[in-house]
Amino acid sequence: SQQGEEDPQALSIQEGENATMNCSYKTSINNLQWYRQNSGRGLVHLILIRSNEREKHSGRLRVTLDTSKKSSSLLITASRAADTASYFCATGRSGTYKYIFGTGTRLKVLA
Amino acid sequence: GAVVSQHPSRVICKSGTSVKIECRSLDFQATTMFWYRQFPKQSLMLMATSNEGSKATYEQGVEKDKFLINHASLTLSTLTVTSAHPEDSSFYICSARGDGGAGRDTQYFGPGTRLTVL
């Protein structure tokens, strides 16, 4: 399969807790992006990390990238009920502008 | 930020008919757009890359005669599902690659079109 794998597939946490999602991929990449999708809606871009970067922050989001292990993680700190959504990683392959999406993690934050 | 629209947002059609979905970049020019389909509770599968002024590039397993893509201008790409069948029912999402500079690495997604074929 071309797709990357994300784990866990589903995650349920209490409001205020941190949520960590992992993404593994197979090919060499230029960059990796994380997106959020609310049920039945389009995707919202969260953060982009380039292949020469190891960590990036944006507000309550922290993304890491380990190209030697072909993996990335997304950490959402102090989660809120509004963070409930599906989260996808997408890898930009070297030499193309195409992005391959991971299988996604469905996050549920309980109030 | 960059905005991408899709029309219609929802369409129901009879089996055997054709349906056209439009994808527009509203405030930037997009030489490259992408079409994805997404089944319920699944990830996005890239169907094809739409290039302005040239033929689309289809991913393996996607029937180009069934899913016709036209990228007639720098702000508009269309996907036509021909002779639709119930198994074509899905959520179709387009994206447009940002223009120039850092934006070119970011894809901006449309809100999606839910197609239901009866």
Interface residues (C-beta under 8 A of the other chain):
Chain A: Q3 N30 N31 Q33 Y35 G40 R41 G42 L43 V44 H45 L48 R50 F88 A90 G92 Y97 K98 Y99 I100 F101 G102 T103 G104 R106
Chain B: Q6 T32 F34 Y36 K41 Q42 S43 L44 M45 L46 T49 F91 I93 S95 R97 R104 D105 T106 Q107 Y108 F109 G110 P111 G112 R114
